[in-house]
């Protein structure tokens, strides 16, 4: 037996000899900071653990080196470790990673999702063992289909690992995961330590509270304090640009951006993030077309959720391969920890959806000791004598600068987990009924709400929800009080789409030359002969089959990107406060190019011209603008309050534009602060189309209002805006 290297690490000595040997074979000089800190508490297994560390800091090993040490010495007829990941592609990557680690440890590793064969799943159920990697949706299906047998599958479960935990916080999928983990613990009557992994957590304590929402466990935070070097540049582009070498020739911002991307990214591996899938198609096609025109190899590809699995996997493979350079234009689909290797640089067109998202994206570059390289692009209207005030402030550029500076300071948005998640509770009620073959009202309430993850749902709320489900013919009650699914509920629960807590838009399948290439929502009418950009290529629509929901395509020279649904999320109050600070300052951030510096200077001049430091409200004759410098939720609440007083307010929350003169607006704001305040529920009743989640169609108006208040109303924040507008502070935030 060969000697292992000596290590001064106390954590290293806690690991099993076979795992220490594996570390030696990997030629690691030492353990990473997160790994060093995580090993003792995970080995002790008496508390939940949050591992917060940058991308490529070894979070997976931080969790699994001690986990494997604990489970390696004995076998048990059960899944020993449950790993839950948000993406099938991430699970596939982690399966390969863990399978290689466990190859000589006699610990089997299994993956379970929609692409895994039924025979492989059957074998695991007959002889459960080792480590299981699964998505929340597949875990839901397992509980429903296997019923009480699930207790045998997890009877000796010792750990639960949740990867990319930040991606679950505050959404329906996260509420589903919380409930599933609690249901498993209830089945096996054992508290199982939960380990959350993330590269994007500003407040790990909130993530720990999300991981076990009923608060029946202690937790420990493992935070890697190391920060890698980062190089950033923000380039500004006017929507009509001037070529450096052809000063008389005017080109579009798109063409200038393509020039920039070709010069800075050709011959390397890069990611370019766009906020909209239609922009991904636009830029991916333009870059590929430029390569064709120059008669050079096309290094560019597209990646977003509507593309087929084959096209996405081909893009991922091109990025992971080092044989040929590849740059992928993408959305958040490549933001997660899918293994695509190290990128030379990361581009971001437009302001990022959030600072947390930007931090996750930047982490895709700069591995193996290199600095991360961020190339941001801001596109603004060129100011003219006719430009309106909003466009002269270049707010997209200012938001981009604020996002970079906040990220550099280590800040990102805290988790938002205020929702009641009635939609997912409906799903969980139906799922438990299917799993058990029926359930009583007290059992469901105690399992899901009182001791479960829906702790904010009161008993009265729960009963009202069951009544709504009964009225919509989802459930029915037997004479002995047992709840069963009604025929309509059975049909819904039997469909594979039931396992997902989130809704998916109604989409048409795109078939190009006999091969599926993805899906597209029909947000505007389409017809044969219409051009289309998709998967970075140009097509023309040949036929539209509304019955089968299929669109046939063939290659063409023309094209335009389809319209996709979706938004980029809410802007946090801290981001807007920093935007205000930027406009008040006089220094020019060093990462701005000359054009971006000109844009910021011009915005600051406009800011001074309109005295926006002292005045938050500006008269434009019969219209009034409120510059609130607060978050979208606070501003949207003020908009609802003004609407309740009869004022017409533009729905864009970035600046409140009101169809009334300034004196009327001031008077209305004063009345809001001094008069009888409209309650949050009264405000919610005035909002139409509150049903936003998958099963919200079941809810009564009263339940919809309760959910809307928790998700969308910030009365204190709205009133703070009103006070600041009427008596603005002159101090820098």
C-alpha positions as a printed Julia matrix, in Angstrom:
733×3 Matrix{Float64}:
   0.0    0.0     0.0
   1.44   3.37   -0.98
   1.84   6.07    1.62
  -0.54   8.99    1.56
   0.86  12.51    1.73
   0.87  14.1     5.13
  -1.54  16.97    5.6
  -1.74  19.67    8.22
  -5.49  19.77    7.74
  -7.48  18.47   10.69
 -10.5   17.99    8.41
  -8.48  15.9     5.97
  -7.59  13.48    8.76
 -11.3   12.98    9.53
 -11.96  11.46    6.11
 -11.94   7.76    5.36
  -8.59   6.45    4.14
 -10.05   5.48    0.75
 -11.36   8.98    0.23
  -8.03  10.48    1.27
  -6.43   8.22   -1.31
  -8.84   9.53   -3.97
  -7.88  13.11   -3.04
  -4.21  12.18   -3.43
  -4.93  10.66   -6.85
  -6.52  13.94   -7.93
  -3.22  15.65   -7.05
  -4.89  18.2    -4.82
  -2.39  20.28   -2.86
  -4.91  20.9    -0.09
  -8.61  21.18    0.66
 -10.52  24.27   -0.4
 -11.79  26.59    2.32
 -15.41  25.4     2.01
 -14.31  21.76    2.13
 -12.13  22.32    5.19
 -15.01  23.96    7.08
 -17.81  21.64    5.93
 -16.3   18.26    6.79
 -16.71  18.33   10.63
 -20.38  19.47   10.84
 -21.5   17.2     8.0
 -19.74  14.22    9.58
 -21.42  14.96   12.92
 -24.82  14.87   11.15
 -26.67  16.61   13.98
 -27.51  19.86   12.16
 -28.44  21.18    8.74
 -25.57  22.8     6.83
 -25.5   25.58    4.24
 -22.37  25.64    2.05
 -22.05  29.03    0.37
 -19.01  29.32   -1.86
 -18.1   30.72   -5.28
 -18.47  28.72   -8.45
 -15.68  26.13   -8.81
 -14.88  26.29   -5.06
 -15.58  22.55   -4.66
 -19.04  22.66   -3.04
 -20.0   19.21   -4.31
 -16.9   17.66   -2.74
 -17.43  19.75    0.41
 -20.7   17.9     0.88
 -19.86  14.43   -0.41
 -16.37  13.81    0.99
 -17.73  13.71    4.58
 -21.01  12.1     3.49
 -19.19   9.21    1.83
 -16.9    8.87    4.83
 -19.95   8.38    7.05
 -21.83   5.9     4.85
 -18.88   3.92    3.47
 -18.42   1.62    6.46
 -21.84  -0.02    6.4
 -24.48  -0.96    3.89
 -28.25  -0.71    4.22
 -31.22  -1.72    2.02
 -32.19   1.88    1.33
 -31.2    5.06   -0.43
 -28.59   6.54    1.9
 -28.21   9.98    0.29
 -30.87  11.95   -1.59
 -29.48  14.66   -3.89
 -32.03  17.08   -5.39
 -31.01  19.29   -8.3
 -33.02  21.85  -10.3
 -32.02  20.63  -13.78
 -31.75  17.26  -15.49
 -28.55  18.43  -17.17
 -27.05  19.31  -13.78
 -28.03  15.9   -12.43
 -26.35  14.22  -15.4
 -23.17  16.2   -14.74
 -23.16  15.46  -11.03
 -23.88  11.78  -11.71
 -20.69  11.5   -13.76
 -18.76  13.41  -11.1
 -19.99  11.3    -8.18
 -19.86   8.03  -10.09
 -16.14   8.59  -10.69
 -15.64   9.44   -7.01
 -17.58   6.36   -5.83
 -16.18   3.95   -8.42
 -13.79   2.24   -5.98
 -15.88   2.77   -2.86
 -18.63   0.22   -3.59
 -21.24   2.95   -3.24
 -23.69   2.93   -6.17
 -24.87   6.23   -7.68
 -28.25   6.46   -9.43
 -29.98   9.22  -11.38
 -33.73   9.5   -11.78
 -35.49  11.85  -14.15
 -37.62  11.75  -17.29
 -34.78  10.58  -19.53
 -33.83   7.59  -17.32
 -35.25   4.24  -18.48
 -38.12   2.64  -16.57
 -36.08  -0.56  -16.22
 -33.31   1.29  -14.37
 -35.9    2.85  -12.06
 -37.51  -0.55  -11.41
 -34.16  -2.09  -10.49
 -33.49   0.69   -7.99
 -36.94   0.3    -6.38
 -36.44  -3.45   -6.0
 -33.02  -2.97   -4.41
 -32.65   0.62   -3.16
 -29.13   1.61   -2.17
 -26.42   4.24   -2.4
 -26.94   7.78   -3.68
 -29.99   8.97   -5.65
 -29.86  12.12   -7.81
 -33.34  13.4    -8.69
 -35.43  16.46   -9.62
 -38.36  17.65   -7.46
 -40.79  16.6   -10.18
 -39.46  13.04  -10.32
 -39.47  12.85   -6.53
 -43.12  13.9    -6.6
 -43.9   11.16   -9.11
 -42.09   8.58   -6.98
 -44.11   9.42   -3.87
 -47.4    9.33   -5.75
 -46.73   6.13   -7.71
 -45.0    4.09   -5.01
 -47.31   5.02   -2.15
 -46.36   3.6     1.23
 -43.47   1.64   -0.32
 -41.5    4.91   -0.45
 -40.87   4.4     3.27
 -38.84   1.3     2.39
 -36.92   3.12   -0.35
 -35.75   5.78    2.14
 -35.86   3.78    5.4
 -32.14   4.34    6.14
 -31.78   7.79    4.57
 -28.91   9.68    6.22
 -28.52  12.91    4.21
 -30.43  15.18    1.86
 -28.36  17.46   -0.42
 -30.09  20.34   -2.25
 -27.9   21.81   -4.99
 -28.3   25.39   -6.25
 -30.56  25.98   -3.26
 -30.99  29.67   -4.17
 -32.9   28.65   -7.31
 -35.69  27.15   -5.18
 -36.2   29.95   -2.66
 -39.4   31.96   -2.96
 -41.02  30.06   -5.85
 -43.56  27.27   -6.28
 -40.9   24.7    -7.02
 -39.19  25.52   -3.76
 -42.45  25.17   -1.82
 -42.94  21.77   -3.48
 -39.44  20.66   -2.52
 -39.9   21.75    1.09
 -43.11  19.73    1.28
 -41.6   16.64   -0.37
 -38.67  16.55    2.05
 -40.99  16.9     5.03
 -43.26  14.13    3.69
 -40.29  11.78    3.37
 -39.17  12.49    6.93
 -42.72  11.88    8.14
 -42.82   8.53    6.33
 -39.55   7.27    7.81
 -40.14   9.01   11.17
 -36.63  10.41   11.27
 -35.04  13.85   11.02
 -32.5   13.72    8.18
 -29.73  16.38    7.99
 -30.21  18.69    5.01
 -27.27  20.25    3.17
 -27.82  23.23    0.87
 -25.24  24.22   -1.75
 -25.09  27.57   -3.52
 -22.73  30.09   -5.08
 -25.28  32.91   -4.8
 -26.36  33.63   -1.23
 -26.15  37.04    0.41
 -27.9   35.85    3.58
 -27.16  32.14    4.14
 -29.25  32.15    7.34
 -32.39  32.77    5.27
 -31.41  29.87    3.02
 -31.1   27.65    6.09
 -34.57  28.72    7.2
 -35.86  27.86    3.75
 -34.21  24.45    3.87
 -36.2   23.54    7.0
 -39.06  26.04    7.3
 -40.68  24.62   10.44
 -37.54  25.54   12.39
 -37.18  22.18   14.16
 -33.45  21.91   13.63
 -30.23  23.74   14.3
 -28.08  24.7    11.36
 -24.52  25.7    10.57
 -23.27  28.07    7.88
 -20.14  27.25    5.9
 -19.16  30.33    3.9
 -16.09  30.51    1.7
 -14.64  33.98    2.23
 -12.28  33.79   -0.74
 -13.04  36.03   -3.69
 -11.48  35.56   -7.08
 -10.11  38.42   -9.12
 -12.46  39.97  -11.66
 -11.9   42.18  -14.67
 -14.95  44.09  -15.86
 -15.74  46.45  -18.68
 -19.03  48.09  -19.53
 -19.31  49.35  -23.08
 -22.02  51.78  -24.08
 -23.73  51.67  -27.47
 -26.17  54.19  -28.85
 -28.96  52.77  -30.96
 -27.25  54.44  -33.9
 -23.47  54.09  -33.71
 -20.5   55.43  -35.63
 -17.83  53.06  -36.91
 -14.37  54.0   -35.73
 -12.78  53.56  -39.16
 -15.72  54.93  -41.2
 -16.77  58.06  -39.37
 -19.31  59.02  -41.99
 -21.13  55.69  -41.92
 -23.9   55.17  -39.39
 -24.74  51.63  -38.25
 -27.21  50.14  -35.8
 -26.29  49.29  -32.24
 -26.82  45.63  -33.09
 -24.19  45.76  -35.85
 -21.74  47.59  -33.57
 -22.29  45.02  -30.82
 -21.67  42.2   -33.29
 -18.39  43.9   -34.27
 -17.42  44.11  -30.6
 -18.3   40.48  -29.83
 -16.44  39.23  -32.9
 -13.3   41.17  -31.92
 -13.28  40.22  -28.24
 -14.64  36.67  -28.23
 -13.54  34.97  -31.45
 -11.17  32.09  -30.91
 -12.16  31.53  -27.25
 -14.85  29.9   -25.12
 -17.4   32.45  -23.89
 -20.97  32.93  -22.78
 -23.1   35.92  -23.79
 -26.22  36.32  -21.64
 -29.37  38.05  -22.89
 -32.45  38.81  -20.82
 -34.87  37.68  -23.54
 -34.94  34.53  -25.65
 -35.8   36.62  -28.7
 -32.54  38.55  -28.2
 -30.65  35.25  -27.98
 -32.0   34.34  -31.41
 -31.26  37.78  -32.82
 -27.62  37.92  -31.72
 -26.83  34.24  -32.31
 -28.08  34.54  -35.89
 -26.26  37.83  -36.5
 -22.96  36.4   -35.23
 -23.31  33.25  -37.33
 -24.24  35.32  -40.37
 -21.15  37.47  -39.86
 -19.01  34.3   -39.85
 -20.65  33.14  -43.08
 -20.08  36.51  -44.72
 -16.4   36.43  -43.7
 -16.15  32.82  -44.88
 -14.77  31.68  -41.51
 -15.76  28.9   -39.14
 -18.97  29.61  -37.23
 -18.05  29.62  -33.54
 -21.44  30.8   -32.26
 -24.55  28.94  -31.05
 -27.76  29.55  -29.08
 -29.08  28.07  -25.83
 -32.45  28.71  -24.15
 -35.33  26.74  -22.68
 -37.43  26.56  -25.84
 -34.75  24.86  -27.9
 -34.85  21.08  -28.2
 -32.83  18.93  -25.83
 -30.54  17.86  -28.7
 -29.72  21.44  -29.7
 -29.04  22.46  -26.09
 -26.83  19.45  -25.47
 -24.92  20.12  -28.69
 -24.22  23.69  -27.51
 -23.09  22.39  -24.1
 -20.81  19.84  -25.74
 -19.24  22.51  -27.95
 -18.53  24.64  -24.88
 -17.06  21.74  -22.93
 -14.84  20.58  -25.79
 -11.51  22.34  -26.14
 -10.93  21.24  -29.74
 -12.66  24.24  -31.29
 -13.57  27.66  -29.84
 -17.23  28.23  -29.09
 -19.28  31.18  -27.85
 -22.87  30.56  -26.79
 -25.54  33.26  -26.68
 -27.91  32.18  -23.92
 -30.44  32.99  -21.24
 -30.36  31.85  -17.6
 -30.36  28.21  -18.8
 -26.55  28.28  -18.62
 -26.48  30.23  -15.36
 -26.69  27.08  -13.23
 -23.82  24.76  -12.45
 -23.99  22.59  -15.59
 -20.43  21.47  -16.34
 -19.35  23.29  -19.48
 -15.8   23.91  -18.41
 -14.14  27.25  -17.85
 -15.16  30.21  -20.0
 -12.65  32.88  -20.98
 -15.22  35.61  -20.5
 -18.89  36.25  -19.82
 -20.93  38.85  -21.68
 -24.13  40.47  -20.46
 -26.32  42.45  -22.88
 -28.51  44.87  -20.97
 -28.86  45.11  -17.18
 -28.84  41.69  -15.5
 -32.11  40.32  -14.04
 -30.59  40.7   -10.57
 -27.24  41.13   -8.86
 -27.49  37.52   -7.69
 -27.93  36.4   -11.28
 -24.95  38.49  -12.41
 -22.77  36.95   -9.72
 -23.79  33.46  -10.8
 -23.03  34.28  -14.43
 -19.64  35.85  -13.75
 -18.69  32.7   -11.84
 -18.73  30.84  -15.15
 -15.36  32.37  -16.08
 -12.04  32.72  -14.32
 -11.55  29.19  -13.09
  -8.19  27.51  -12.53
  -6.68  30.62  -10.98
  -7.56  33.02  -13.78
  -9.47  36.25  -13.23
 -13.14  36.31  -14.19
 -13.78  38.55  -17.19
 -17.13  40.35  -17.45
 -18.06  42.21  -20.64
 -21.25  44.22  -20.11
 -23.11  45.98  -22.9
 -25.57  48.83  -22.44
 -27.73  50.07  -25.31
 -29.33  53.52  -25.0
 -31.08  56.07  -27.18
 -28.81  58.86  -28.39
 -30.08  62.01  -26.66
 -31.52  64.74  -28.86
 -33.44  67.96  -28.3
 -36.65  65.93  -28.55
 -35.61  63.16  -26.14
 -37.84  62.62  -23.12
 -36.52  62.85  -19.58
 -36.51  59.1   -18.93
 -34.36  58.26  -21.95
 -31.92  61.08  -21.16
 -31.21  59.5   -17.75
 -29.92  56.29  -19.43
 -31.4   54.19  -16.63
 -30.45  50.82  -18.18
 -26.81  51.84  -18.2
 -27.04  53.2   -14.65
 -28.67  49.95  -13.47
 -25.9   47.93  -15.1
 -23.21  50.0   -13.37
 -25.02  49.69  -10.03
 -25.26  45.91  -10.43
 -21.52  45.57  -11.05
 -20.58  47.77   -8.09
 -22.97  46.0    -5.71
 -21.66  42.62   -6.84
 -18.08  43.81   -6.26
 -19.09  44.76   -2.71
 -20.39  41.24   -2.08
 -24.08  42.16   -2.0
 -26.9   40.38   -3.78
 -30.65  40.2    -3.28
 -31.78  38.34   -0.12
 -34.15  35.39   -0.59
 -37.82  36.3    -0.86
 -39.97  33.63    0.76
 -43.16  35.42    1.81
 -45.68  33.64   -0.4
 -48.44  31.39    0.93
 -48.03  29.12   -2.13
 -51.69  28.11   -2.26
 -51.23  26.72   -5.77
 -48.54  24.29   -4.66
 -50.5   23.41   -1.52
 -53.36  22.3    -3.8
 -50.92  20.06   -5.66
 -49.54  18.63   -2.42
 -53.0   17.89   -1.03
 -53.88  15.95   -4.18
 -50.49  14.2    -4.19
 -50.84  12.98   -0.58
 -54.35  11.73   -1.3
 -53.05   9.72   -4.25
 -50.05   8.43   -2.29
 -52.18   7.2     0.63
 -55.32   6.26   -1.29
 -57.24   8.86    0.71
 -56.59  11.14    3.68
 -58.52  12.89    6.43
 -58.68  16.65    6.82
 -56.78  16.66   10.17
 -54.05  14.44    8.73
 -53.56  16.71    5.7
 -53.52  19.87    7.81
 -51.04  18.47   10.34
 -48.73  17.0     7.67
 -48.67  19.91    5.23
 -49.35  23.02    7.31
 -49.12  22.66   11.07
 -45.91  20.61   11.16
 -45.02  20.89    7.48
 -43.71  23.52    5.13
 -46.89  25.6     4.59
 -46.64  27.05    8.08
 -48.05  30.45    7.09
 -51.39  28.87    6.08
 -53.86  29.08    8.96
 -56.41  26.39    9.76
 -59.19  28.63    8.44
 -57.23  29.2     5.21
 -56.71  25.46    4.87
 -60.4   24.65    5.29
 -61.34  27.39    2.8
 -58.86  25.89    0.33
 -60.37  22.4     0.69
 -63.85  23.85    0.12
 -62.63  25.58   -3.05
 -61.08  22.33   -4.28
 -64.36  20.52   -3.62
 -66.38  23.18   -5.45
 -64.04  22.86   -8.45
 -64.58  19.06   -8.33
 -60.97  18.17   -7.55
 -61.73  16.33   -4.29
 -64.72  14.69   -2.64
 -65.42  13.65    0.94
 -66.7   10.2     1.92
 -69.22   9.56    4.7
 -66.41   8.71    7.13
 -64.67  12.03    6.39
 -61.95  10.63    4.14
 -60.98  12.85    1.22
 -60.53  11.25   -2.2
 -59.89  12.75   -5.61
 -63.02  13.48   -7.6
 -63.08  12.29  -11.24
 -61.84  15.69  -12.48
 -59.05  15.64   -9.91
 -58.09  12.09  -10.95
 -57.75  13.16  -14.58
 -55.52  16.06  -13.61
 -53.34  14.0   -11.25
 -52.9   11.19  -13.81
 -51.32  13.49  -16.38
 -47.52  13.73  -16.26
 -47.68  17.54  -16.15
 -49.17  17.33  -12.64
 -45.78  16.52  -11.08
 -44.48  20.03  -11.83
 -45.6   22.74   -9.42
 -45.06  25.45  -12.03
 -47.13  26.05  -15.14
 -45.8   25.94  -18.67
 -47.22  28.07  -21.5
 -49.2   26.53  -24.33
 -46.61  26.09  -27.08
 -46.29  24.75  -30.62
 -43.6   22.25  -31.59
 -41.24  23.42  -34.32
 -40.3   20.79  -36.94
 -37.5   21.71  -39.32
 -36.83  19.36  -42.22
 -38.41  16.47  -40.33
 -36.56  17.06  -37.04
 -37.91  18.71  -33.84
 -35.81  21.76  -32.95
 -37.82  23.2   -30.05
 -41.06  24.87  -29.01
 -42.54  28.34  -29.35
 -45.48  30.07  -27.67
 -47.93  31.69  -30.08
 -48.21  35.2   -28.65
 -48.94  36.77  -32.04
 -50.6   35.1   -35.07
 -48.26  33.24  -37.44
 -48.92  31.92  -40.92
 -47.15  30.08  -43.75
 -44.56  32.29  -45.41
 -43.6   34.13  -42.21
 -39.81  34.27  -41.61
 -38.41  33.01  -38.31
 -35.1   33.03  -36.42
 -34.7   29.99  -34.21
 -31.76  27.97  -32.85
 -29.47  30.59  -34.36
 -30.68  29.79  -37.89
 -33.06  31.33  -40.43
 -36.3   29.62  -41.43
 -39.59  30.24  -43.18
 -42.89  28.79  -41.91
 -44.23  26.16  -44.31
 -47.35  25.06  -42.43
 -49.17  25.65  -39.14
 -51.19  22.73  -37.75
 -53.39  24.13  -34.95
 -54.89  20.72  -34.14
 -51.54  19.03  -33.51
 -49.89  22.3   -32.43
 -47.05  21.84  -34.89
 -45.27  24.38  -37.1
 -43.28  23.1   -40.08
 -40.18  25.05  -41.14
 -37.61  25.05  -43.92
 -34.34  26.93  -44.25
 -34.52  30.48  -45.6
 -32.45  33.63  -45.95
 -34.83  35.85  -43.99
 -36.05  35.65  -40.43
 -37.09  37.41  -37.27
 -37.01  36.13  -33.68
 -40.26  34.84  -32.16
 -41.94  36.55  -29.24
 -41.54  34.69  -25.95
 -43.42  35.15  -22.72
 -41.74  35.77  -19.36
 -40.13  38.63  -17.49
 -36.77  39.34  -15.9
 -37.92  39.68  -12.29
 -38.35  42.53   -9.83
 -35.69  45.17   -9.24
 -34.69  45.32   -5.57
 -34.81  48.55   -3.58
 -31.06  48.42   -2.9
 -30.3   48.46   -6.64
 -32.35  51.62   -7.22
 -30.84  53.31   -4.17
 -27.4   52.64   -5.62
 -28.55  54.01   -8.98
 -29.48  57.25   -7.22
 -26.08  57.31   -5.53
 -24.38  56.87   -8.9
 -26.22  59.83  -10.37
 -25.28  61.98   -7.37
 -21.59  61.1    -7.54
 -18.99  62.81   -9.72
 -16.44  60.01  -10.17
 -16.5   57.82  -13.26
 -16.18  54.09  -12.51
 -12.97  52.83  -14.12
 -14.63  49.89  -15.87
 -16.67  52.14  -18.21
 -15.46  52.68  -21.77
 -15.46  56.19  -23.27
 -19.0   55.86  -24.67
 -20.39  54.56  -21.37
 -18.62  57.38  -19.51
 -20.23  59.86  -21.88
 -23.63  58.29  -21.25
 -23.21  58.41  -17.46
 -21.97  62.0   -17.57
 -24.91  62.97  -19.75
 -27.31  61.24  -17.36
 -25.78  63.1   -14.42
 -26.14  66.4   -16.25
 -29.83  65.68  -16.8
 -30.13  64.66  -13.13
 -28.71  68.05  -12.1
 -30.71  69.97  -14.69
 -34.0   68.69  -13.26
 -32.74  68.94   -9.66
 -33.67  65.3    -9.07
 -31.54  65.12   -5.94
 -33.93  67.52   -4.22
 -37.08  66.8    -6.22
 -38.55  63.33   -6.64
 -41.56  64.61   -8.58
 -41.4   66.34  -11.98
 -44.15  68.12  -13.9
 -44.51  67.49  -17.63
 -47.62  69.61  -18.11
 -50.61  67.3   -17.91
 -48.37  64.39  -16.86
 -46.27  63.89  -13.75
 -43.25  61.69  -13.14
 -42.31  60.24   -9.74
 -38.67  59.22   -9.4
 -39.01  56.94   -6.39
 -35.58  55.22   -6.41
 -37.15  52.28   -4.65
 -37.93  48.67   -5.53
 -40.5   47.4    -8.0
 -42.73  45.93   -5.28
 -42.87  49.18   -3.32
 -43.47  51.25   -6.46
 -46.18  48.9    -7.75
 -47.98  49.17   -4.41
 -47.93  52.97   -4.62
 -49.28  52.69   -8.15
 -52.23  50.66   -6.84
 -52.83  53.22   -4.09
 -52.85  56.09   -6.6
 -55.12  54.07   -8.86
 -57.53  53.56   -5.95
 -57.75  57.37   -5.74
 -58.72  57.64   -9.4
 -55.34  58.45  -10.97
 -54.14  56.65  -14.1
 -50.57  55.4   -13.67
 -48.39  53.69  -16.28
 -47.71  50.06  -15.21
 -43.9   50.32  -15.61
 -42.63  50.51  -12.01
 -39.18  51.94  -12.77
 -40.57  55.5   -12.93
 -44.2   56.2   -12.04
 -45.76  58.15  -14.9
 -49.13  59.6   -13.9
 -51.76  61.08  -16.19
 -52.42  64.11  -13.97
 -50.84  67.48  -13.2
 -48.3   67.79  -10.4
 -50.6   69.56   -7.92
 -53.19  66.8    -8.23
 -50.52  64.19   -7.62
 -49.09  66.04   -4.61
 -52.55  66.42   -3.11
 -53.31  62.74   -3.66
 -50.06  61.68   -2.01
 -50.81  63.91    0.96
 -54.28  62.38    1.29
 -52.74  58.91    1.26
 -50.49  59.84    4.18
 -53.02  61.78    6.26
 -56.35  60.16    5.4
 -57.89  56.79    6.19
 -55.57  54.19    4.73
 -56.86  51.61    2.3
 -56.14  48.14    3.7
 -53.9   45.69    1.88
 -56.82  43.35    1.22
 -58.98  46.22   -0.07
 -56.16  47.13   -2.41
 -55.91  43.55   -3.64
 -59.63  43.4    -4.45
 -59.16  46.16   -7.03
 -56.6   44.1    -8.98
 -57.78  41.95  -11.86
 -56.09  38.8   -13.16
 -54.52  37.79   -9.86
 -54.39  34.1   -10.84
 -50.72  33.69  -11.79
 -49.69  30.2   -10.65
 -50.6   26.79  -12.01
 -53.56  25.96   -9.76
 -54.69  29.51   -8.91
 -57.83  28.91  -11.02
 -59.11  26.85   -8.08
 -58.84  29.69   -5.54
 -61.7   31.87   -4.36
 -61.38  35.64   -4.62
 -60.63  35.81   -0.89
 -57.76  33.34   -1.16
 -56.4   35.06   -4.27
 -56.4   38.35   -2.38
 -54.48  36.83    0.55
 -51.87  35.42   -1.83
 -51.58  38.7    -3.76
 -50.99  40.68   -0.57
 -48.14  38.37    0.48
 -46.54  38.35   -2.97
 -47.04  41.85   -4.3
 -47.96  44.4    -1.63
 -45.49  46.45    0.42
 -47.59  49.13    2.05
 -44.82  50.51    4.27
 -42.5   50.8     1.29
 -45.15  52.58   -0.76
 -45.83  55.12    1.99
 -42.09  55.72    2.38
 -41.99  56.66   -1.29
 -44.88  59.08   -0.8
 -43.11  60.74    2.16
 -39.83  61.01    0.26
 -41.58  62.54   -2.73
 -43.25  65.2    -0.61
 -40.21  65.83    1.64
 -37.17  64.41   -0.21
 -33.9   63.84    1.59
 -30.87  65.76    0.32
 -28.37  63.28    1.72
 -26.64  60.73   -0.44
 -27.91  57.2     0.06
